[in-house]
Amino acid sequence: MLHGTNDALVWIAGVEGDNELHAFDLSTGASIFAGGKIPNIRHLSTSIIAARGRIFAAGDGAVNALTH
């Protein structure tokens, strides 16, 4: 199973759609995670950072921390 520690993952936010966090395997493009609602996110304004086992996503006036 991919977990992001030793595997390259691409994290995106489904802004202006499902408002969920998504992860894809960089080598295959396979979807490996979808979930974790992120409130108040908008197109071109969301930054995603992975640190200490959590994913941080900025929304309007708040930073959301999600575990993966």
Beta strands, then each sheet from edge to edge (+ up, - down):
strand 1: 9-13
strand 2: 20-25
strand 3: 31-37
strand 4: 48-51
strand 5: 54-59
strand 6: 62-67
sheet 1: 1+ 2- 3+
sheet 2: 4+ 5- 6+
end
